[in-house]
Amino acid sequence: MNRIICGLLIFVIAFLALAGSNTSAAVQALIALPGAAGLLYALWELLKANIEHQHKLEEQNAGNAFILSATSHMAQTAFDKHVRFCDEYLTKVDEGLMIFFREGPTTKALQIAAEVYLIRRKYVVWETTELSELLSKFEQALRNIGADEIYLQDLPVGEERTKVVTRMYATFKDVTDLKALPN
């Protein structure tokens, strides 16, 4: 930018000297020569600056294209992994729900919880925080059902057993998304 200003300054000084002189045409031509050179120099520097700017823009666009293609690849990979995770997880949950509908609350809930948890661990990198929180609650509910069922095996009939059965069936109702269970 300083070179452009220098060139323009030379042009202006030469123009002022030419305008303020009362000399012959030959001297005026000699005075105008540095002004013309200064103007050409300023134009040359502007052209170079424009070319350099265009080159930087092209480099930046190429970099942006690379980043876009890399992020597009990552987005595609993340989507594919998430779909695989959902497919595996929901397949195992569906198997578990079939067991629940066939047998009711059962100690097999512990095995189902462990299996779906292992699927989650396999895809932990591709799991969102919100999904992790939701699935953790679901898996904890399964573990609670299984643990309550084991606890009931040695619990005598009485008030405590009634509370455990009520709690277990309430959790079972939440997990299976049943709207109403008989009391």
N, CA and C atoms as a LAMMPS dump frame, in Angstrom:
ITEM: TIMESTEP
0
ITEM: NUMBER OF ATOMS
549
ITEM: BOX BOUNDS ff ff ff
-5.0000000000000000e+02 5.0000000000000000e+02
-5.0000000000000000e+02 5.0000000000000000e+02
-5.0000000000000000e+02 5.0000000000000000e+02
ITEM: ATOMS id mol type element x y z
1 1 1 N 0.821 -1.184 0
2 1 2 C 0 0 0
3 1 3 C 0.873 1.259 0
4 2 1 N 1.993 1.207 0.745
5 2 2 C 2.898 2.364 0.767
6 2 3 C 3.478 2.648 -0.616
7 3 1 N 3.745 1.605 -1.384
8 3 2 C 4.297 1.792 -2.73
9 3 3 C 3.289 2.475 -3.646
10 4 1 N 2.039 2.116 -3.472
11 4 2 C 0.984 2.745 -4.279
12 4 3 C 0.897 4.231 -3.942
13 5 1 N 0.947 4.552 -2.664
14 5 2 C 0.896 5.96 -2.234
15 5 3 C 2.103 6.732 -2.754
16 6 1 N 3.291 6.097 -2.705
17 6 2 C 4.506 6.75 -3.234
18 6 3 C 4.345 7.069 -4.721
19 7 1 N 3.868 6.107 -5.497
20 7 2 C 3.671 6.312 -6.93
21 7 3 C 2.694 7.432 -7.212
22 8 1 N 1.585 7.451 -6.461
23 8 2 C 0.589 8.498 -6.645
24 8 3 C 1.135 9.865 -6.205
25 9 1 N 1.95 9.865 -5.15
26 9 2 C 2.554 11.106 -4.673
27 9 3 C 3.504 11.696 -5.719
28 10 1 N 4.301 10.826 -6.356
29 10 2 C 5.203 11.282 -7.429
30 10 3 C 4.39 11.882 -8.57
31 11 1 N 3.287 11.219 -8.915
32 11 2 C 2.429 11.721 -9.986
33 11 3 C 1.872 13.099 -9.639
34 12 1 N 1.373 13.252 -8.42
35 12 2 C 0.779 14.526 -7.998
36 12 3 C 1.828 15.639 -7.985
37 13 1 N 3.029 15.344 -7.453
38 13 2 C 4.085 16.356 -7.417
39 13 3 C 4.475 16.78 -8.834
40 14 1 N 4.618 15.782 -9.721
41 14 2 C 4.974 16.09 -11.105
42 14 3 C 3.865 16.898 -11.767
43 15 1 N 2.628 16.574 -11.514
44 15 2 C 1.514 17.309 -12.097
45 15 3 C 1.487 18.758 -11.601
46 16 1 N 1.711 18.934 -10.279
47 16 2 C 1.731 20.293 -9.726
48 16 3 C 2.907 21.104 -10.279
49 17 1 N 4.063 20.421 -10.417
50 17 2 C 5.24 21.116 -10.98
51 17 3 C 4.972 21.514 -12.428
52 18 1 N 4.328 20.641 -13.159
53 18 2 C 4.021 20.919 -14.563
54 18 3 C 3.011 22.063 -14.658
55 19 1 N 2.007 22.045 -13.803
56 19 2 C 0.978 23.085 -13.854
57 19 3 C 1.533 24.44 -13.417
58 20 1 N 2.488 24.412 -12.523
59 20 2 C 3.025 25.664 -12.015
60 20 3 C 4.212 26.2 -12.798
61 21 1 N 4.618 25.513 -13.849
62 21 2 C 5.807 25.983 -14.593
63 21 3 C 5.409 26.687 -15.872
64 22 1 N 6.223 27.684 -16.213
65 22 2 C 6.048 28.431 -17.458
66 22 3 C 7.266 28.189 -18.323
67 23 1 N 7.473 26.961 -18.698
68 23 2 C 8.674 26.616 -19.443
69 23 3 C 8.306 26.067 -20.799
70 24 1 N 9.333 25.734 -21.536
71 24 2 C 9.125 25.226 -22.898
72 24 3 C 8.51 23.827 -22.846
73 25 1 N 8.046 23.363 -23.989
74 25 2 C 7.399 22.058 -24.118
75 25 3 C 8.359 20.939 -23.781
76 26 1 N 9.632 21.082 -24.097
77 26 2 C 10.616 20.047 -23.815
78 26 3 C 10.809 19.883 -22.314
79 27 1 N 10.876 21.004 -21.584
80 27 2 C 11.04 20.939 -20.123
81 27 3 C 9.776 20.385 -19.489
82 28 1 N 8.634 20.788 -20.02
83 28 2 C 7.372 20.267 -19.502
84 28 3 C 7.283 18.752 -19.707
85 29 1 N 7.767 18.246 -20.826
86 29 2 C 7.78 16.802 -21.086
87 29 3 C 8.68 16.099 -20.086
88 30 1 N 9.834 16.719 -19.777
89 30 2 C 10.737 16.129 -18.793
90 30 3 C 10.117 16.13 -17.4
91 31 1 N 9.381 17.167 -17.07
92 31 2 C 8.716 17.228 -15.757
93 31 3 C 7.601 16.18 -15.693
94 32 1 N 6.868 15.976 -16.785
95 32 2 C 5.74 15.034 -16.816
96 32 3 C 6.192 13.58 -16.799
97 33 1 N 7.414 13.31 -17.247
98 33 2 C 7.912 11.931 -17.314
99 33 3 C 7.914 11.237 -15.953
100 34 1 N 8.454 11.818 -14.867
101 34 2 C 8.383 11.141 -13.574
102 34 3 C 6.943 10.967 -13.09
103 35 1 N 6.061 11.904 -13.405
104 35 2 C 4.653 11.784 -13.011
105 35 3 C 4 10.593 -13.687
106 36 1 N 4.271 10.434 -15.005
107 36 2 C 3.71 9.296 -15.734
108 36 3 C 4.278 7.991 -15.179
109 37 1 N 5.573 7.991 -14.875
110 37 2 C 6.206 6.794 -14.309
111 37 3 C 5.607 6.471 -12.932
112 38 1 N 5.389 7.525 -12.122
113 38 2 C 4.777 7.329 -10.797
114 38 3 C 3.383 6.751 -10.908
115 39 1 N 2.607 7.251 -11.868
116 39 2 C 1.26 6.744 -12.076
117 39 3 C 1.291 5.288 -12.538
118 40 1 N 2.158 4.967 -13.465
119 40 2 C 2.296 3.574 -13.926
120 40 3 C 2.734 2.659 -12.787
121 41 1 N 3.648 3.151 -11.972
122 41 2 C 4.125 2.364 -10.833
123 41 3 C 2.967 2.08 -9.865
124 42 1 N 2.158 3.092 -9.58
125 42 2 C 1.015 2.923 -8.673
126 42 3 C 0.02 1.919 -9.255
127 43 1 N -0.243 2.022 -10.551
128 43 2 C -1.156 1.071 -11.196
129 43 3 C -0.596 -0.348 -11.16
130 44 1 N 0.714 -0.488 -11.384
131 44 2 C 1.375 -1.795 -11.321
132 44 3 C 1.222 -2.41 -9.923
133 45 1 N 1.443 -1.604 -8.903
134 45 2 C 1.318 -2.101 -7.523
135 45 3 C -0.132 -2.5 -7.216
136 46 1 N -1.09 -1.743 -7.715
137 46 2 C -2.499 -2.112 -7.53
138 46 3 C -2.82 -3.444 -8.202
139 47 1 N -2.296 -3.628 -9.403
140 47 2 C -2.511 -4.878 -10.124
141 47 3 C -1.907 -6.056 -9.362
142 48 1 N -0.677 -5.877 -8.864
143 48 2 C -0.027 -6.939 -8.091
144 48 3 C -0.819 -7.266 -6.821
145 49 1 N -1.292 -6.212 -6.138
146 49 2 C -2.063 -6.419 -4.915
147 49 3 C -3.362 -7.167 -5.216
148 50 1 N -3.992 -6.829 -6.337
149 50 2 C -5.228 -7.5 -6.725
150 50 3 C -4.972 -8.978 -7.032
151 51 1 N -3.885 -9.25 -7.755
152 51 2 C -3.545 -10.645 -8.078
153 51 3 C -3.244 -11.428 -6.806
154 52 1 N -2.509 -10.816 -5.887
155 52 2 C -2.183 -11.472 -4.617
156 52 3 C -3.454 -11.751 -3.812
157 53 1 N -4.361 -10.797 -3.808
158 53 2 C -5.629 -10.975 -3.101
159 53 3 C -6.442 -12.119 -3.715
160 54 1 N -6.508 -12.164 -5.037
161 54 2 C -7.224 -13.235 -5.726
162 54 3 C -6.603 -14.597 -5.403
163 55 1 N -5.281 -14.649 -5.357
164 55 2 C -4.579 -15.888 -5.038
165 55 3 C -4.915 -16.357 -3.613
166 56 1 N -4.942 -15.42 -2.675
167 56 2 C -5.295 -15.763 -1.29
168 56 3 C -6.733 -16.262 -1.204
169 57 1 N -7.63 -15.637 -1.949
170 57 2 C -9.029 -16.084 -1.961
171 57 3 C -9.148 -17.505 -2.513
172 58 1 N -8.396 -17.79 -3.586
173 58 2 C -8.424 -19.137 -4.16
174 58 3 C -7.881 -20.162 -3.172
175 59 1 N -6.798 -19.811 -2.468
176 59 2 C -6.252 -20.72 -1.455
177 59 3 C -7.259 -20.949 -0.335
178 60 1 N -7.911 -19.882 0.082
179 60 2 C -8.899 -19.989 1.143
180 60 3 C -10.084 -20.852 0.689
181 61 1 N -10.539 -20.657 -0.535
182 61 2 C -11.64 -21.466 -1.063
183 61 3 C -11.252 -22.93 -1.157
184 62 1 N -10.011 -23.183 -1.566
185 62 2 C -9.544 -24.568 -1.632
186 62 3 C -9.506 -25.174 -0.235
187 63 1 N -9.042 -24.392 0.74
188 63 2 C -9.034 -24.869 2.128
189 63 3 C -10.43 -25.129 2.643
190 64 1 N -11.347 -24.227 2.322
191 64 2 C -12.734 -24.413 2.742
192 64 3 C -13.351 -25.642 2.086
193 65 1 N -13.03 -25.87 0.832
194 65 2 C -13.55 -27.062 0.141
195 65 3 C -13.03 -28.322 0.813
196 66 1 N -11.762 -28.304 1.211
197 66 2 C -11.188 -29.459 1.897
198 66 3 C -11.885 -29.696 3.232
199 67 1 N -12.078 -28.615 3.992
200 67 2 C -12.735 -28.738 5.294
201 67 3 C -14.161 -29.234 5.115
202 68 1 N -14.847 -28.698 4.116
203 68 2 C -16.221 -29.124 3.858
204 68 3 C -16.278 -30.599 3.49
205 69 1 N -15.364 -31.033 2.649
206 69 2 C -15.379 -32.45 2.265
207 69 3 C -15.009 -33.327 3.442
208 70 1 N -14.076 -32.874 4.281
209 70 2 C -13.693 -33.659 5.456
210 70 3 C -14.848 -33.734 6.445
211 71 1 N -15.51 -32.604 6.686
212 71 2 C -16.62 -32.623 7.63
213 71 3 C -17.804 -33.39 7.055
214 72 1 N -17.992 -33.334 5.756
215 72 2 C -19.063 -34.108 5.141
216 72 3 C -18.792 -35.596 5.325
217 73 1 N -17.538 -35.984 5.173
218 73 2 C -17.173 -37.387 5.389
219 73 3 C -17.418 -37.782 6.846
220 74 1 N -17.018 -36.903 7.771
221 74 2 C -17.234 -37.183 9.19
222 74 3 C -18.724 -37.251 9.504
223 75 1 N -19.487 -36.356 8.921
224 75 2 C -20.929 -36.362 9.16
225 75 3 C -21.543 -37.661 8.635
226 76 1 N -21.124 -38.086 7.475
227 76 2 C -21.627 -39.334 6.905
228 76 3 C -21.236 -40.522 7.772
229 77 1 N -19.988 -40.536 8.233
230 77 2 C -19.513 -41.624 9.09
231 77 3 C -20.296 -41.639 10.396
232 78 1 N -20.466 -40.468 11.013
233 78 2 C -21.206 -40.377 12.273
234 78 3 C -22.647 -40.861 12.08
235 79 1 N -23.252 -40.461 10.989
236 79 2 C -24.627 -40.882 10.713
237 79 3 C -24.695 -42.401 10.543
238 80 1 N -23.765 -42.965 9.769
239 80 2 C -23.752 -44.418 9.55
240 80 3 C -23.57 -45.174 10.859
241 81 1 N -22.641 -44.705 11.695
242 81 2 C -22.4 -45.373 12.986
243 81 3 C -23.623 -45.247 13.89
244 82 1 N -24.247 -44.073 13.88
245 82 2 C -25.434 -43.87 14.706
246 82 3 C -26.567 -44.797 14.255
247 83 1 N -26.728 -44.951 12.963
248 83 2 C -27.769 -45.847 12.442
249 83 3 C -27.485 -47.288 12.86
250 84 1 N -26.218 -47.714 12.758
251 84 2 C -25.853 -49.073 13.194
252 84 3 C -26.144 -49.269 14.678
253 85 1 N -25.763 -48.255 15.468
254 85 2 C -26.012 -48.32 16.909
255 85 3 C -27.504 -48.473 17.182
256 86 1 N -28.31 -47.617 16.57
257 86 2 C -29.763 -47.665 16.791
258 86 3 C -30.335 -49.018 16.388
259 87 1 N -29.874 -49.536 15.269
260 87 2 C -30.368 -50.832 14.789
261 87 3 C -30.042 -51.944 15.785
262 88 1 N -28.791 -52.014 16.22
263 88 2 C -28.393 -53.059 17.172
264 88 3 C -29.115 -52.897 18.503
265 89 1 N -29.136 -51.67 19.004
266 89 2 C -29.722 -51.412 20.319
267 89 3 C -31.213 -51.742 20.31
268 90 1 N -31.929 -51.234 19.298
269 90 2 C -33.375 -51.456 19.261
270 90 3 C -33.728 -52.916 19.001
271 91 1 N -32.888 -53.613 18.262
272 91 2 C -33.12 -55.047 18.066
273 91 3 C -33.054 -55.775 19.407
274 92 1 N -32.046 -55.442 20.223
275 92 2 C -31.897 -56.082 21.529
276 92 3 C -33.021 -55.66 22.474
277 93 1 N -33.423 -54.398 22.437
278 93 2 C -34.535 -53.927 23.272
279 93 3 C -35.821 -54.644 22.875
280 94 1 N -36.041 -54.818 21.572
281 94 2 C -37.234 -55.515 21.093
282 94 3 C -37.249 -56.962 21.597
283 95 1 N -36.092 -57.627 21.545
284 95 2 C -36.008 -58.995 22.09
285 95 3 C -36.359 -58.999 23.571
286 96 1 N -35.835 -58.005 24.293
287 96 2 C -36.123 -57.913 25.723
288 96 3 C -37.596 -57.671 26.002
289 97 1 N -38.205 -56.792 25.216
290 97 2 C -39.632 -56.525 25.413
291 97 3 C -40.467 -57.772 25.136
292 98 1 N -40.068 -58.568 24.165
293 98 2 C -40.793 -59.817 23.892
294 98 3 C -40.709 -60.754 25.108
295 99 1 N -39.554 -60.796 25.732
296 99 2 C -39.397 -61.604 26.954
297 99 3 C -40.308 -61.055 28.05
298 100 1 N -40.324 -59.732 28.209
299 100 2 C -41.18 -59.128 29.235
300 100 3 C -42.65 -59.424 28.988
301 101 1 N -43.083 -59.297 27.744
302 101 2 C -44.494 -59.539 27.448
303 101 3 C -44.854 -61.012 27.616
304 102 1 N -43.901 -61.879 27.434
305 102 2 C -44.135 -63.311 27.588
306 102 3 C -44.092 -63.725 29.064
307 103 1 N -43.108 -63.167 29.817
308 103 2 C -42.863 -63.641 31.178
309 103 3 C -43.202 -62.624 32.26
310 104 1 N -43.404 -61.354 31.874
311 104 2 C -43.6 -60.315 32.88
312 104 3 C -42.242 -59.912 33.458
313 105 1 N -42.24 -59.166 34.563
314 105 2 C -40.964 -58.791 35.175
315 105 3 C -40.186 -60.059 35.538
316 106 1 N -38.93 -60.091 35.152
317 106 2 C -38.13 -61.297 35.325
318 106 3 C -36.686 -60.929 35.636
319 107 1 N -35.958 -61.879 36.176
320 107 2 C -34.53 -61.645 36.437
321 107 3 C -33.757 -61.5 35.129
322 108 1 N -34.351 -61.916 34.023
323 108 2 C -33.692 -61.761 32.721
324 108 3 C -33.503 -60.284 32.36
325 109 1 N -34.194 -59.408 33.09
326 109 2 C -34.036 -57.968 32.855
327 109 3 C -32.584 -57.549 33.085
328 110 1 N -31.905 -58.195 34.038
329 110 2 C -30.491 -57.887 34.29
330 110 3 C -29.629 -58.23 33.077
331 111 1 N -29.912 -59.359 32.457
332 111 2 C -29.165 -59.777 31.262
333 111 3 C -29.447 -58.829 30.095
334 112 1 N -30.69 -58.453 29.93
335 112 2 C -31.058 -57.521 28.858
336 112 3 C -30.353 -56.179 29.072
337 113 1 N -30.366 -55.686 30.317
338 113 2 C -29.697 -54.414 30.635
339 113 3 C -28.209 -54.498 30.32
340 114 1 N -27.587 -55.612 30.67
341 114 2 C -26.151 -55.772 30.404
342 114 3 C -25.872 -55.807 28.909
343 115 1 N -26.713 -56.49 28.147
344 115 2 C -26.498 -56.597 26.698
345 115 3 C -26.671 -55.247 25.992
346 116 1 N -27.694 -54.502 26.359
347 116 2 C -27.882 -53.197 25.703
348 116 3 C -26.801 -52.218 26.136
349 117 1 N -26.341 -52.355 27.381
350 117 2 C -25.242 -51.499 27.846
351 117 3 C -23.967 -51.782 27.045
352 118 1 N -23.692 -53.053 26.767
353 118 2 C -22.505 -53.398 25.969
354 118 3 C -22.608 -52.835 24.549
355 119 1 N -23.79 -52.827 24.002
356 119 2 C -23.979 -52.227 22.669
357 119 3 C -23.682 -50.735 22.751
358 120 1 N -24.177 -50.086 23.807
359 120 2 C -23.886 -48.651 23.98
360 120 3 C -22.4 -48.388 24.112
361 121 1 N -21.699 -49.207 24.862
362 121 2 C -20.252 -49.034 25.042
363 121 3 C -19.522 -49.18 23.703
364 122 1 N -20.004 -50.063 22.869
365 122 2 C -19.385 -50.293 21.561
366 122 3 C -19.469 -49.042 20.678
367 123 1 N -20.54 -48.291 20.827
368 123 2 C -20.761 -47.104 19.983
369 123 3 C -20.703 -45.804 20.782
370 124 1 N -20.016 -45.796 21.905
371 124 2 C -20.03 -44.638 22.81
372 124 3 C -19.569 -43.352 22.124
373 125 1 N -18.649 -43.444 21.179
374 125 2 C -18.144 -42.25 20.498
375 125 3 C -19.233 -41.59 19.656
376 126 1 N -20.186 -42.358 19.195
377 126 2 C -21.206 -41.844 18.279
378 126 3 C -22.517 -41.534 18.996
379 127 1 N -22.483 -41.562 20.316
380 127 2 C -23.686 -41.363 21.107
381 127 3 C -23.741 -39.924 21.633
382 128 1 N -24.886 -39.293 21.503
383 128 2 C -25.033 -37.925 22.003
384 128 3 C -25.27 -37.954 23.518
385 129 1 N -25.05 -36.832 24.146
386 129 2 C -25.24 -36.729 25.599
387 129 3 C -26.702 -36.969 25.973
388 130 1 N -27.612 -36.384 25.212
389 130 2 C -29.036 -36.538 25.508
390 130 3 C -29.459 -38 25.401
391 131 1 N -28.988 -38.664 24.364
392 131 2 C -29.322 -40.063 24.164
393 131 3 C -28.727 -40.91 25.278
394 132 1 N -27.505 -40.607 25.661
395 132 2 C -26.848 -41.344 26.74
396 132 3 C -27.64 -41.252 28.041
397 133 1 N -28.105 -40.047 28.369
398 133 2 C -28.885 -39.865 29.594
399 133 3 C -30.193 -40.651 29.546
400 134 1 N -30.863 -40.609 28.419
401 134 2 C -32.132 -41.314 28.264
402 134 3 C -31.937 -42.828 28.374
403 135 1 N -30.937 -43.343 27.659
404 135 2 C -30.709 -44.789 27.67
405 135 3 C -30.188 -45.27 29.018
406 136 1 N -29.433 -44.445 29.715
407 136 2 C -28.958 -44.817 31.055
408 136 3 C -30.135 -45.027 31.995
409 137 1 N -31.134 -44.14 31.919
410 137 2 C -32.326 -44.287 32.757
411 137 3 C -33.077 -45.574 32.411
412 138 1 N -33.19 -45.851 31.113
413 138 2 C -33.871 -47.068 30.663
414 138 3 C -33.154 -48.315 31.172
415 139 1 N -31.829 -48.331 31.021
416 139 2 C -31.05 -49.486 31.465
417 139 3 C -31.104 -49.64 32.979
418 140 1 N -31.103 -48.528 33.708
419 140 2 C -31.214 -48.593 35.167
420 140 3 C -32.565 -49.169 35.566
421 141 1 N -33.61 -48.804 34.844
422 141 2 C -34.939 -49.359 35.118
423 141 3 C -34.939 -50.875 34.909
424 142 1 N -34.277 -51.334 33.851
425 142 2 C -34.185 -52.781 33.623
426 142 3 C -33.442 -53.466 34.769
427 143 1 N -32.329 -52.854 35.206
428 143 2 C -31.566 -53.442 36.321
429 143 3 C -32.407 -53.463 37.596
430 144 1 N -33.186 -52.412 37.811
431 144 2 C -34.049 -52.375 39.003
432 144 3 C -35.095 -53.491 38.971
433 145 1 N -35.669 -53.727 37.796
434 145 2 C -36.655 -54.808 37.675
435 145 3 C -36.002 -56.147 37.994
436 146 1 N -34.84 -56.403 37.394
437 146 2 C -34.138 -57.669 37.642
438 146 3 C -33.736 -57.828 39.099
439 147 1 N -33.237 -56.767 39.71
440 147 2 C -32.816 -56.831 41.115
441 147 3 C -34.019 -57.043 42.028
442 148 1 N -35.126 -56.35 41.754
443 148 2 C -36.33 -56.537 42.571
444 148 3 C -36.854 -57.961 42.453
445 149 1 N -36.784 -58.533 41.266
446 149 2 C -37.257 -59.908 41.066
447 149 3 C -36.411 -60.889 41.888
448 150 1 N -35.108 -60.664 41.923
449 150 2 C -34.223 -61.517 42.739
450 150 3 C -34.533 -61.315 44.222
451 151 1 N -34.742 -60.063 44.625
452 151 2 C -35.056 -59.749 46.021
453 151 3 C -36.354 -60.429 46.451
454 152 1 N -37.337 -60.499 45.546
455 152 2 C -38.632 -61.106 45.872
456 152 3 C -38.532 -62.597 46.152
457 153 1 N -37.53 -63.259 45.574
458 153 2 C -37.412 -64.708 45.733
459 153 3 C -37.241 -65.113 47.208
460 154 1 N -36.605 -64.268 47.996
461 154 2 C -36.359 -64.595 49.406
462 154 3 C -37.176 -63.735 50.368
463 155 1 N -38.058 -62.917 49.828
464 155 2 C -38.824 -62.008 50.678
465 155 3 C -40.155 -62.651 51.047
466 156 1 N -40.449 -62.747 52.359
467 156 2 C -41.727 -63.36 52.755
468 156 3 C -42.896 -62.424 52.423
469 157 1 N -44.065 -63.027 52.35
470 157 2 C -45.277 -62.26 52.077
471 157 3 C -45.471 -61.265 53.218
472 158 1 N -45.763 -60.036 52.805
473 158 2 C -45.955 -59.006 53.816
474 158 3 C -45.923 -57.626 53.168
475 159 1 N -45.86 -56.614 54.027
476 159 2 C -45.898 -55.23 53.556
477 159 3 C -44.699 -54.891 52.665
478 160 1 N -43.503 -55.319 53.054
479 160 2 C -42.29 -55.03 52.267
480 160 3 C -42.377 -55.678 50.885
481 161 1 N -42.851 -56.909 50.838
482 161 2 C -42.986 -57.604 49.555
483 161 3 C -43.981 -56.866 48.654
484 162 1 N -45.055 -56.388 49.223
485 162 2 C -46.054 -55.65 48.46
486 162 3 C -45.454 -54.375 47.872
487 163 1 N -44.642 -53.673 48.684
488 163 2 C -43.985 -52.456 48.177
489 163 3 C -43.046 -52.776 47.023
490 164 1 N -42.27 -53.862 47.147
491 164 2 C -41.314 -54.231 46.096
492 164 3 C -42.063 -54.624 44.825
493 165 1 N -43.138 -55.401 44.963
494 165 2 C -43.919 -55.814 43.793
495 165 3 C -44.542 -54.586 43.124
496 166 1 N -45.079 -53.669 43.909
497 166 2 C -45.684 -52.45 43.359
498 166 3 C -44.631 -51.629 42.622
499 167 1 N -43.481 -51.465 43.255
500 167 2 C -42.396 -50.7 42.622
501 167 3 C -41.924 -51.387 41.335
502 168 1 N -41.772 -52.702 41.376
503 168 2 C -41.293 -53.446 40.212
504 168 3 C -42.289 -53.337 39.05
505 169 1 N -43.559 -53.466 39.334
506 169 2 C -44.557 -53.381 38.256
507 169 3 C -44.707 -51.943 37.742
508 170 1 N -44.507 -50.961 38.596
509 170 2 C -44.539 -49.567 38.133
510 170 3 C -43.371 -49.317 37.177
511 171 1 N -42.211 -49.839 37.533
512 171 2 C -41.046 -49.705 36.647
513 171 3 C -41.281 -50.482 35.356
514 172 1 N -41.834 -51.68 35.472
515 172 2 C -42.155 -52.504 34.302
516 172 3 C -43.115 -51.757 33.38
517 173 1 N -44.111 -51.105 33.968
518 173 2 C -45.092 -50.335 33.185
519 173 3 C -44.397 -49.193 32.447
520 174 1 N -43.468 -48.51 33.121
521 174 2 C -42.739 -47.412 32.481
522 174 3 C -41.867 -47.924 31.333
523 175 1 N -41.171 -49.041 31.562
524 175 2 C -40.26 -49.579 30.55
525 175 3 C -41.028 -50.067 29.325
526 176 1 N -42.137 -50.732 29.548
527 176 2 C -42.899 -51.278 28.42
528 176 3 C -43.869 -50.268 27.837
529 177 1 N -43.974 -49.113 28.472
530 177 2 C -44.825 -48.017 28.01
531 177 3 C -46.302 -48.432 27.974
532 178 1 N -46.676 -49.278 28.915
533 178 2 C -48.083 -49.662 29.029
534 178 3 C -48.829 -48.541 29.747
535 179 1 N -49.994 -48.22 29.273
536 179 2 C -50.765 -47.122 29.857
537 179 3 C -51.431 -47.547 31.157
538 180 1 N -51.866 -48.783 31.221
539 180 2 C -52.538 -49.239 32.444
540 180 3 C -52.248 -50.716 32.661
541 181 1 N -51.898 -51.039 33.879
542 181 2 C -51.731 -52.426 34.268
543 181 3 C -52.785 -52.73 35.327
544 182 1 N -53.272 -53.951 35.296
545 182 2 C -54.267 -54.291 36.345
546 182 3 C -53.59 -54.235 37.718
547 183 1 N -54.351 -53.794 38.705
548 183 2 C -53.823 -53.711 40.078
549 183 3 C -53.909 -55.029 40.78
